[in-house]
Amino acid sequence: MAIFSVYVVNKAGGLIYQFDNYVPRAEAEKTFSYPLDLVLKIHDEKVVVSFGQRDGIRVGHALLSINGVDVNGKFTADGKEIIEYLKDSTNYPVSIRFGRARLSSNEKLMLASMFHSLFAIGSQLSPEVGSSGIEMLETDMFKLHCFQTLTGKAMCELFDQNLKGALEIAEKAGNFGPGS
């Protein structure tokens, strides 16, 4: 399995480095007639599906494009509000692409901080003295690995270059095994 992202978090739980090694793929594209049979809402400055799963479109998916033109948050390319645009019957039929949106910088900071908190709680609640905390969190879709440096420091001059090179080598070697 591929490496999707790398997060470096300091001892205080602050995100000091983040690298995305993937492009989210579109989950579903469908042409709709009026009225739209999905319920959409604005969440974190994005238009997302809140009700009406169908044809590969899932609750939580973000609206990525309308008629082949990418959207910008809650606005169409020409600056109109998406929700208002989709209420107008003269804009139909309309082709809409849905999928998982990229995380914002703020969402990345929150996730890194939240994971650090879980890591610290795991270290403290462990029945073993000197537990290193969470090493891996596994779901049915991915594994989240937590690695600690011996010195507690990870940044250097060529960190970004070396990280990208290591990711390329790892992907070519395929040494992560199924479900890694």
Disulfide bonds with the S-S distance in Angstrom:
none
